[in-house]
């Protein structure tokens, strides 16, 4: 199937199984894995087995990815032999450049961050039963304080800050825009 934009034909595919994608036939160099379903190297390898040369995960990666990278902060760690790289989370992409500048110029001994975060697709629309009372609340009607892995993930991007940052998230009922 094709999408035509300004007379240019662009192929697109719809499948839940990336093994069915013809990356090899198309000569694909890089797959941007943005489903949130293939966040480990072992799962993202299906794209490589289908013929892609590299995979960039647009979410926090599992421990087996080759690197977690925030461009402009630690993208110099990428080497040619890396095949599956995570681009971290949106919050880690926001926090890492600021943390890098602060640490380089005045040093960070300990830090705490708070993110005001738009609701995400794992939040419920209505109040429900849940063992975590915060997760039981409707995401579209409540501000919900919760945990975030972003501060910890900065340690993957900037190893010198490993264990120095902590944080929390406040999920707010907006469709987009986080601070």
N, C-alpha and C positions, 0 to 999 in steps of 0.2 A: 504494500500500500504506500502511496505517496502523498505528501503534502506539497502543494505548489504555492510558492511565495515569490512574487514578482517574476513569474515565468520559470522559476528554478524548481526542479523536482527534488524533493528531499524524502528519502525513504524513512519510514518509521515502523516500529514493531510494537506489538502488544502481547506479552507473555509473562507469566509468573515464574517461568523457569529460564534463567539466563543461559542454560546449556543449549537452548533452542535458538539462540541469537547467532547470526552468521558473521561474527566479528572477523574471522579468518578470511572469508570470501570478500569482505568489504575492505580489508587492509587496515583495520582499526588499530591505531597506536595506543589510544588512551580511552578508557571507559570511566566516566564520572558516575560513580555508584551513589545515587541519591535516594534510594528507596528506604534506607534505614534498616533493611532486612539482612544485608550482607556486610556486617561491620567487623568481621574477623578475617584474617588472611585465609584461613581454611575455607570459609564460605565464599569470599571474593574470588578465590582461585577458579571458580566456575567460569568467570569471564576470561581468564588466562587460558583455560582449557578449551574455550570456544574460539581462541585465536587472538584476543587482545594482547598487547604487549605490556601494558601497565594499567593499574586501577587506582583511582583517587577516590577515597571514601569521604563523603561530605558530612560525616558525623564522627563522634568519638569512636575510635577503633578499639578493638580488643587488644590484649597484651601481645598477640602474635603478629601484629602488623609490623612492617619494616621500620616505620617511623611515624610519629605524630608531628605534624608540621603546621606552623602558622607563618604564612608568607610575610616576609619583611622582618621576621623575628628569628627563625632558625631554619629557613629553607636551605641554608648552606649545608645542612646535614644530608641532603638527598644525594644519593650516589646512583650511578647508572645501573647497578645490579639490583636496586630496590624495585620490586614489582607491585607492592600494595602499600600505599601510604594513606594515612588518615589526615584530614584537614581539621581535626578537632571539632569542638562545638562552636556555636555562634558566640557563646559567652566567653569561652577560652580565647577565641579570636579577638574579642573586645578587650579582655583583661591582660593578655600577654604583652602587647606592645607597651602599655602603660607600666606594667610591672618591670619590664626590661629597662625602660628609661629610668624609672625610680631607682631600681637596684644598681644600675651603672653609675648614677650620679650621686645618690645619697646613701644607698644600701638599704636592704630590707632585712630586718631581724625577724619580725613577725608581722603578718598582715591579715586583715579580715575584709572580705568583700560582700556586698549585697547586690543582687541583680533583680531588677523589676522586669519580669519576663511575661510576655504574652502567653496565653494559654496554649497548650499543645494537644495533639490528637490523642494522647493517652489519658487525658482528663475526662471525667464524666460530664454529661450535659445536665443531669439531674442528681440530686442527693441520692446516694445508694448506701447499702450496707458494705462496710469494709473494715478490716482489722485496724487499718491506719485511719483514724478519724479525719485527718486532713484530706486523704484521698477519697473519702466518702462524700465530700462536699462538691456541689456543682461548680464546675470551672467557669461557667458563663455567668454566674451570679455572685461569686465570692472572690475576695483576695485571699490566697492560700499560701501561708508560709510553708516552705518545704526545703529539702536539702538540694544541693547542687554539687556536681563533681567537677565543676569548672576550676575552682581554686586548686584542687589536687592535680588536675590535668595540666596546669601551668608548669608543674614539676616535670612533666614529660617533655614540654617544649623548652623550658629553661631549667635544666637539672640543678643549677645552683640554688634554685628556690624550692626544691623538693622538701615538703614538710613544713614550709614556712608560712603557707597561706591556708586560710580556711574561709568558708563562706556559706551564705544561705540565699535562697531564691524566694521571691514573693511572686507567685503566679497571679496575674491580674486578668480580668475578663475583657481583654481586647483581642481582636483577631490578629493584629500585627503590631509591631513596634515594641521593642524592649530597650531597657536602659541598663 
